[in-house]
Amino acid sequence: MKKILIVSHHDACRSAMALGWFRYYGKDAATFTSAGSEPTQTDLRAAQSMMDAVIDITKHQPNSLFGLADKTYDIVVVLDNEVAPVVKQQLKFSNLYVHHFDPPVPDDSDEQATRKAYDALRDKLEDFTFDFIHEHVKKLM
């Protein structure tokens, strides 16, 4: 079974959302973990957006990629261009894929616009993850 790591800056939004999709589409075909270069607590707006898609990430515990340096991964997926150089220095892997996704920018004065930004990221990550799993992990269609 392949070991796949998903990395972003904080492991609180993008990688947490992607991890939910990777586990959903890649179930029983790989083991999935996520990490961040500067982990913080899970973004509750990201969790709400994923819950709207019936994927629960509320129990997600962000990890530090520095705590994973002793492990080897078949695939590392980096969702933030700024983190890629750190990943290359710190982790052991067979294949590295870097696909930058901008984090949503919350607008505290417009909750509807903020929700749309999170939902748009969720949908982009779902499309990316589906295609990635289909191409690199298991056929989905």
C-alpha positions in Angstrom: 0.0 0.0 0.0 1.4 3.4 -1.0 2.2 6.0 1.7 1.1 9.5 0.7 1.8 12.7 2.5 -0.1 16.0 1.8 1.8 19.2 2.8 0.8 22.8 3.1 2.0 25.7 5.3 -0.2 25.3 8.4 -1.9 21.9 7.8 -5.0 23.6 8.9 -7.0 24.4 5.8 -5.7 23.3 2.3 -3.9 20.1 3.4 -6.7 19.2 5.9 -9.3 19.6 3.2 -7.2 17.7 0.7 -6.6 14.9 3.2 -10.3 14.5 3.6 -10.7 14.1 -0.2 -7.7 11.8 -0.5 -9.1 9.5 2.2 -12.5 9.5 0.5 -11.3 8.7 -3.0 -8.3 6.7 -2.1 -9.9 4.5 0.6 -8.2 1.1 0.9 -5.6 1.9 -1.8 -3.1 4.0 0.2 -2.4 5.5 3.7 -2.6 9.2 3.9 -1.1 11.8 6.3 -0.9 15.5 6.2 1.6 18.0 7.7 2.6 21.6 7.6 5.8 23.6 8.0 4.1 25.7 10.7 1.1 23.7 11.9 -1.8 25.5 13.6 -5.2 24.3 14.7 -7.7 23.2 12.1 -9.5 26.1 10.3 -13.1 25.8 11.4 -14.4 27.4 8.2 -12.5 24.7 6.2 -14.1 22.1 8.4 -17.6 23.6 7.8 -17.1 23.7 4.1 -16.0 20.1 4.1 -19.0 19.1 6.3 -21.2 20.6 3.6 -19.7 18.0 1.3 -20.3 15.3 4.0 -16.6 14.9 4.8 -15.8 15.4 8.5 -12.4 16.9 9.2 -13.3 18.4 12.6 -11.1 15.9 14.4 -8.1 16.7 12.2 -4.9 17.1 14.2 -2.3 19.2 12.3 1.2 17.7 12.2 4.6 19.2 11.8 6.5 18.0 8.7 9.7 18.2 10.8 8.4 15.4 13.0 8.1 13.1 9.9 11.7 13.4 8.7 12.4 9.8 9.7 9.7 8.3 7.5 9.8 7.6 3.8 6.8 8.3 1.5 6.0 7.0 -1.9 4.3 10.2 -2.8 4.5 13.7 -1.3 1.9 16.3 -2.6 2.8 19.9 -1.8 -0.1 22.4 -2.0 2.0 25.5 -1.3 4.9 26.6 -3.5 6.7 28.3 -0.5 6.8 25.0 1.4 8.3 22.9 -1.5 11.9 23.8 -0.8 11.6 22.8 2.9 9.9 19.5 1.9 12.8 18.7 -0.5 15.3 19.3 2.3 13.5 17.6 5.2 11.6 14.6 3.8 12.4 11.3 2.1 10.1 10.4 -0.8 10.0 8.6 -4.1 7.8 11.1 -6.0 7.1 14.8 -5.3 4.2 16.7 -6.8 3.8 20.4 -6.2 0.4 22.0 -7.1 -0.1 25.4 -5.5 -3.6 26.3 -4.3 -4.1 29.8 -2.8 -5.6 29.7 0.7 -9.0 31.4 1.1 -8.9 34.9 2.3 -11.6 35.4 5.0 -13.5 38.7 4.9 -14.9 39.3 8.4 -17.3 41.9 7.0 -18.8 39.5 4.5 -19.4 36.0 5.7 -21.1 34.9 2.5 -18.0 35.9 0.4 -15.8 34.0 2.9 -18.0 30.9 2.6 -17.8 31.1 -1.2 -14.0 31.3 -1.0 -13.8 28.2 1.2 -16.3 26.3 -0.9 -14.4 27.2 -4.1 -11.2 25.9 -2.6 -13.0 22.7 -1.4 -14.3 22.1 -5.0 -10.9 22.7 -6.6 -9.2 20.3 -4.1 -11.9 17.7 -4.8 -11.3 17.9 -8.6 -7.5 17.8 -8.1 -7.7 14.9 -5.7 -10.0 12.8 -7.8 -7.8 13.2 -10.8 -4.6 12.6 -8.8 -6.0 9.4 -7.2 -7.2 8.2 -10.5 -3.8 8.8 -12.2 -1.4 7.8 -9.4 -3.2 5.5 -6.9 -6.2 3.6 -8.3 -8.6 3.8 -11.2 -11.8 5.5 -10.2 -13.8 5.1 -13.4 
